[in-house]
């Protein structure tokens, strides 16, 4: 019953809506329900230098500044006024630096179909780390379940329970998912739907818990918006996100930042 390139549910490179992938280096038809291999994923590079400032400019719509810390920044207007009032004798005035107080919780899909989008997601990740002082991030694969991780090399040994993530951060964090939402619908709607292990609760339930815990949320999708209507899983995630899904484009990022800043 092992098939190659056909419609058998067992084999490699074939297509079957209930297929099981065995001994295959990568997905081709994006339809496997289970994958019987231990796959290795790679962390997104947050040190990547952007070739353009467009992503940073879009993210700045979310910034909210406040003056914090020691007095170490020159207040030019007050210095001029104080110097004039002091008969021309220089009277330097300092104020605390302005820092962005926005807090962001970034959850990123990694591996599988996301391999096609590595460069653009790395650009987004790099820009977010430079723009937001209070940024926390975790990885998941395809859909969020009962745990996430921060280092893909140790994702089997260093797991962070999703309940702990929900309890750790306050409601003032902006929740941003980054993922192509391209998977089998089973992975979202059924217990045991994960391609890598048996999840006792559905991905849909975990997405609902996260969006309830963090009321300001959005999903950034690197897949072209023109294909969204042809992917059942994307439509399901859009519904779970209350249509708060945006493409990974400049207008899409600006729209997501406007929504999150309200």
Buried (B, 14 or more C-beta within 10 A) or exposed (E): EEBEEEEBBBBBBBBBEEBBBBEBEEBEEBBBBBBEEEEEBEBBEBEBEBEEEBBBBBBBBBBEEEEEEEEEEEBEEBBEEBBEEEEEEEBEBEEBEEBBBBBBBBBBBBBBBBEEBBEBBBBBBBBBBBBBBBBBBBBBBBBBBBBBBBEBEEBEEEBBEBEEBBEEBEEEBBBBBBBBBBBBBBBBBBBBBBBBEEBEEBBBBBBEBBBEBBEBBBBBBBBEBEEBEEBEBBBBBBEBBEEBBBBBBEEBBBBBBBBBEE
